[in-house]
Amino acid sequence: MPADSAAATVQAAPIVSVAPAAIGDAPASSGPAGAAVPAQAAAAVFGSIRTVDPAALPGYLGTHSTELDRLLTSPPAAADISRLWKQLDPARQAALVKSAPHVIGNLEGVPYDVRGKANVLDLDRTIASATSTLHGERGKTERIALKRQLTTLGNVRTALKKKDGVQRTLVSLDTSADARAAIVVGDLRTARYVSVLVPGMYMSVGEQVEAWAGVAQNLYTEQTGFLKRFLGSRSHGGAPGVAVVAWMGYQTPVLTNIGGLDLARQGADSLERTLIGLKSLRQANPPYLSVLAHSYGSTAALLALEKGTVTVDALALMGSPGSDAQSVHQLGVRDGNVFVGEASMDPIVNSAFFGSDPGSPAYGAKRMGVGGATDPITHASLSGSSGHNEYFTAGTECMRNLALIGIDQGGKVLG
């Protein structure tokens, strides 16, 4: 549903080898027995690194690259990674980023600024390698694949450019053919309000990452503007921080596989890890956390929040085909703080295609207006959303309402 990734000679503790699992498996806290890396395995990986001289670490990591990669396919608990990362001195942390940027850039529990640096390094290296390979490649199929990869990664690089001086951070990146990525607008480390945007059908990194980051930027601007307005004269010290995550952490479906839940389940597992990772890193200063999901992505978000492993402060669903959950009480959303937006001429709303209709009165969600209105706060004229793909259009009633939901002002949402 269109919406609209040289061996060291130093003696060290051995790295524990674990059986690989498919990408998308549940995190350690919720997966089936044997599917996740036990905490002691993560401790062994990082524990061994602590014993290696920083100068010898690149070679050591190269020798054990397979074990490091398995930290992503069977990820340890984010809290364990966070604790173990802090035990590494700066020299070893820097060596890890330089030698294993793909792992460090995508490992929940590693600080977001570190992940950003690692992913940009991985992005630059992959672009350089693919460009070099393309120059010498003569096979037609291989050249097409390389050009497609370079286009995708070039679009990610473009999407990272600042707008209006606001920083953007690449907090996850999969450079493979099935690319996945997540770009944060704002500072995820300190923001008081964090919104995670979850896309639906046909949203690929290669073609939509710039537009999706643009949606995050627009939402960031609206949220910051509202906060300054609400604070009035008290905003001289700056409005509370906002961060919006343009999350593209799963393979979205196309027409040939839209009828099944396999990709939604993978998306749910990936989103679950993202949310748990954020909560782990922000335990000392937890943000107000909202998930804003569209179409098939709303089903993925619902599946993630049905598990009981993570709770968010607000959930907004647009054009949703539903899930197994039959009411807001079956979701990990604080105080049942769920909003539903349904545009006119959207064929998906009220379909209950995947088991429920979040827009039905019995579900218990709050109605979110998307048809157009005059903003009672700013007095601006807000356009309406029509069909399935206009929910995230700038200047709409929907975007205005999403901005308020994300900054804990649900009481001001137009119904």
N, C-alpha and C positions, 0 to 999 in steps of 0.2 A: 504494500500500500504506500504509494510514493509519498515522500515528505518533501513530501513535499518533494585499518591495522598493519725456543730451545728449552728443554725440560730443566727444572731446577734441581740442583744437587743437594739442597738443604733437606735435612731430615724433618719430617712433620707428621702430625697425626693424619691417618688416611682419610680421604674423603669417602663417605659412605655412598655406595652406589644404590640407586633406587630404581625400580621398574618404571619406565615412562608411562604416562597416562595421556589420553587424548586432550587436546586443548579444549577448555570449556568444562573440565571436570570440576566438581564442587570443591570448595576450600576445605582445609584440614578439619575445620570444626563441624562440617556437615556432610562430608562425602562418605561413601561406603567404605567398609574396612579394606585397607590395602590400597585405596585409590589415592591417598594423600601422603605426603612426606611427613613422617613423625618429627616432632620437635627436635629429638636428639640427632636426626640426620642433618637438619639445618645447623644445629650447634656444631656438628662435626665439620661441615663445610667451612663455616666461618671460623671455627676453632682452629682448624688447620692453617688457615690464612694468617691467623695471628702469630703463628710460629715461623713464618717464612720472612726472610729478609726482604724489604721492599724492592731492592735492586733485582732480586731473583724472582719476584712475584709474577712478572709477565710470562716468563717461561713456565713457571709452575701452573699458572692458570691455563696456559695453552695446552699443557699436558692433560689437564682435567676439565677441558671445555665441555665434554659430554655431561659430566656430573653437574656443572654449573647450569647448563641448558635445562636440565631436569628440574631445576628450581622453579622454572616457569611452567613446565607441563604438569608438574605435581607440586604446586606452591605450598610452602610452609605457612603457618599462621603469620599474619602481618605483624602481630605484636612480638613474635619471636624474632622476626627479621629486624624490626625496629630496635629491639634491645641489643641484638648481636651487632648491628651496624654501629651502634654507639660505642661498643667495646673496641672497635678498630681505631687505631690512631690515624691522623690525617694523611700520612704518607701511604698507608695501605689502602685507605679509602680512595685516594687519587689514583693509585695503581689499578684498583678494581675498575674504576670508571674508564680508564684508558684502555685496559686490556679486555674488559667484558662489558662494553657499553650497552649492548642489547639486553643483557641479563639485568644489570643494575637499573637501566632505564624503565624496566617493566615489572620490577619486583615490589609488590605492595609491602610497605613498611620502611622502604628507603625514602628519605626526605625528598619532597617534590622539587626543590631547587637542584638537588643532585641528579634526580631523574631527568630533569629538563636538560642539563648539560650533557648527560650520557646519551640521551636520545638525539640531540642535535649532532653530537659526534658520530653516532651510528648513522644518522641520515647523511651527513657529509661524506663519510667513508663509503657508504653504499652507492651514493650517486657517483663518486669518483671511480669506484670499481666497475660499476655498470657501464659508465662512459668509456672506460679503457677497454673493456671486453667488447663493447659494440664496435669499436674502431677496427678490431681484428676479426670480428665474426662475419662469416660468409653465408651461414645457413639462414634461409628466409624465416623459418619459424622462430629460431632463436633471436633474430634481429627484431622481429615483431614484439616478442616477449620483453626484450630489453628496453625497447622504445616505450612500451606501455609502462614498465616499471619506472623509467626515468620521468615520464609524464606525471605519474602518481606522486612520486617523491618530490618532484618540482612543485607540484600543487601544495604539498604539505609545507614545503619551505616558504612558499608565498603566503600561506595562511598564517604563518608564525609572525609576520611583520606587524609591528605595533600600529595601532590606530589611536589617534588622539592621546598619544603618550602612555597608553595603558599596556602594561606588559602582557605577553602571551607566552605560555610555557607548554612545551610538548611533554606531557607526563606519561604517555605511552606511545609506542610505535612498533608495528610489525611491518617489516619491509618486504615481506613475501608477496606472491601474486595475489593472495587474499589479504590485502593490506588492512590494518586496523590502526586507529590512532585516537588520541584524546588531547585536545588543546584547551588549556585553561585561560580565560580572559580574567585578569585580576590576580591576586596573590592568595593561592589556596592554603598557604601556611598560616595566614593570620586573619583571613576574612571572617567577619561575624556571620555573614549570610552566604551560603553556598548552594547553588542550583545546578543540577545535573540534567542536561538535555539528552533524551534518548530518542533516536530516530527510527522511522519505520522503513517500509519497503523501498527498494531501489536507491538506498543511500550508501553509495560506495565512497571510500576515501579518495579514490582516483578522480572522481567526477564532482563530488559534493563537499569536500573538506573545506574549501574556501567559503562556500556559502554557509555551511553549518557554523564555522567560526564567526561569520558575519552575523548570524542569528544570535550567537552568544554575546557578541559585542553590542548589538542593539538592546538585548535584555539587560546587560550590564549598565548601559547608559540610562535606561529607564529606571532601573532600581536605584542607581546612585542619585538620579534627579529627584525621585520621590523622597529618598532619605534626607536629602538636603532641604527639601521643601518642608518636611515634617519637623525637622530640627529648627528651622528658622534661624534666628539670631544665634542659637547655640551651635550652629554648624561651622563657626569660624575656625574651630580646631580640626575640621574635616569630618565628613560623614563616616559612619561605620563601614568597614571594608566589605566589599562584595567580590565574589568570584563565581564565574559561570563556566561550567565544564561542557565544551562541545564534544560529547562522548560518542565515539564510533567504535565501540569495543566488541562488536560481533558482526558476523556476516549477515547482512539483511537479505530477505528473500526477493525473488522475482516471480513472475507469473507461474513458472513451472513448479515452484515449491512453496507457494504462499499458503496452501491449504493445510500444511502440517505444522507441528509444534517443535520439531527438532531444533531449528535455528533459534526459536524463542527460548527454548530451554538452555541452549548454549549462551545466548545473550543474558539470560537470567543469572547463570553461574558467573559470567564475567562481570556483570553489574554488581552482583552480591560481593564479589571480591573487592571491587572498586570502593564500594560503600564501607565495607569492613575495614579496608586499608585506611580510608580517610578518618574513620572514627578512631582507629588505633593511633594514628599520628597526632590527632587533635584531642586526645583524652584530657589534657590539662586545660584546654580552652575550646570546648566543643562548639562548633558553629550551629546555626539554625540551618538544617539540611533539608532541601526539597528535591524531588524528582519530578521532572516535567517531560512526559512521554507521549509520543504520537503513534497511532495506528498499530502496526505489528509490534513496534517498540513498547507500546503500552502493555501489550500482553507479556512481553519479556519482563517489564518492570513489575507487573502484578505477580508473575511467577516468582520473582526474586523476593518480593515482600510477603509472599505466602509461606516462606520457609521457616520463619520464626528466628532467624539468625541475626537479623539486623532490623533496626527501626529508624524510620526517618520522621521528620517533623511535618512534612506536607507532601502530598502527591497530587499532581494534576494530569488528567488523561484527556487527550483530544482524539476524536475519531476512533474510539476504541472498540475492537471486536471482543473484548472481555477475556476471561480466564475461568478456571474452576471456582475461584472464590465467589461466593454468592452475596457477600456484604462487606462493608468497610471493616467490620469487626474481625474478619479473617485475614486482615492485612497488618503488616508491621508499620502502621502509620499512627503516630501519637494522636490520641483523642479523636480518632476517626476523621482526621483532617484531610479528606479526599475531595477533590473538585473534578467535575466532568464538563467538558465543552463539546457541544454537538452542533456543527454548522448545518445550515439548510442545504439540501441537495447532496449531502454526504451519504453515499450508499452503505457505508460501514456502520454508522451509528445505529443503535437499536437492533443490530443483527444478532447479537449474542453468539457470534460464529464459533467462539472457542469456549462456550459454556455459560456465559453470563452476560448481562447487559448492565454495565456500571451506571448507565443513565436512568435506569428504572427506579421508581420511588422506593421500592423494597430494598434496594442496594444500600441506601443511606448516604450517598454522596451529595455534596452541595453542587448546585447548578452554577456554571460559570458562563456568563454571557459572551457570545462571539458574533452576534448579529449586527453590531454597530450601535453606537450611542454617543452621548456627550459626556465627557469626563466631569463628574461633579467636583473634582479637586482642582484640575487644571483648566476646566471649561473648554478643552480641546475637543474637536469633532473627531470621533473614532470611526474608522471604516469597519465594515463587517467582513467576515470570512464566509466563503461559499464553497461548497464541494469539499473534497477531502484534503486539499493541498494548500490551503491559504491560512492555516492557523498561525503560522510564524511570520506572517507578513508584517513589516514595520508599520506602525500607525493604526493598527487594528485594536478593537476592543479586547481581543484575545491576548495580544501581547501586553497590553496594559494590565489585564488581570493576572497574567503569569508573573509579571514583575512584582505585583503586590503580594501574591502568594509566596514568592521566594524571599520576601523580607518580613515575613510574619505579620502581614497586614490583610489577612484573609477576610476580615470583617468589612473591608472596603471594596471587596470584589463585587462587580455588578453581576446580577443573576439573570 
